[in-house]
């Protein structure tokens, strides 16, 4: 019985030593530094917006309405204050004009 207990104790100690030995190695995994600033590339002028695209809208006069939006499959964005704006099949510039025109009704300079 003592031999069996000694064998189990030895296996437990070896397991504990192995686990303790491996943990510091995992803690020392080198991580790549994150870029300090994400650089966005402007869309080509011949790119047409589609469902699944993400767009960022920034409104200088009312930053509280600014944000990043995912275009749904039907292409209709639901924006604060102005409601629905369809951007499906528009270029980035055309979408900006459509959104600006709708906000212009509510925001005066």
DAURGI-V226507 format. One record per backbone hydrogen bond with DSSP energy under -1.0 kcal/mol. CO is the residue of the C=O (numbers start at 0). NH is the residue of the N-H. E is the energy in kcal/mol with one decimal. If there is no record, write none. Layout:
BEGIN
CO/NH/E, CO/NH/E
END
This chain:
BEGIN
0/4/-2.2, 1/5/-2.4, 2/6/-2.0, 3/7/-2.1, 4/8/-2.4, 5/9/-2.3, 6/10/-2.3, 7/11/-2.4, 8/12/-2.4, 9/13/-2.5, 10/14/-2.5, 11/15/-2.5, 12/16/-2.5, 13/17/-2.6, 14/18/-2.6, 15/19/-2.5, 16/20/-2.2, 17/21/-2.2, 18/22/-1.9, 21/25/-1.7, 22/26/-1.9, 25/28/-1.2, 43/46/-1.7, 48/88/-3.0, 49/52/-1.9, 52/70/-3.3, 54/68/-3.3, 56/66/-2.6, 61/64/-2.3, 62/65/-1.6, 66/56/-3.3, 68/54/-2.8, 70/51/-3.6, 71/74/-2.2, 74/86/-2.9, 76/84/-2.4, 78/82/-2.2, 79/81/-1.8, 82/78/-3.1, 84/76/-3.1, 86/89/-2.0, 89/48/-3.3, 90/94/-2.5, 91/95/-2.2, 92/96/-2.3, 93/97/-2.4, 94/98/-2.6, 95/99/-2.6, 96/100/-2.5, 97/101/-1.6, 98/102/-2.3, 99/103/-2.3, 102/105/-1.5, 102/106/-2.7
END
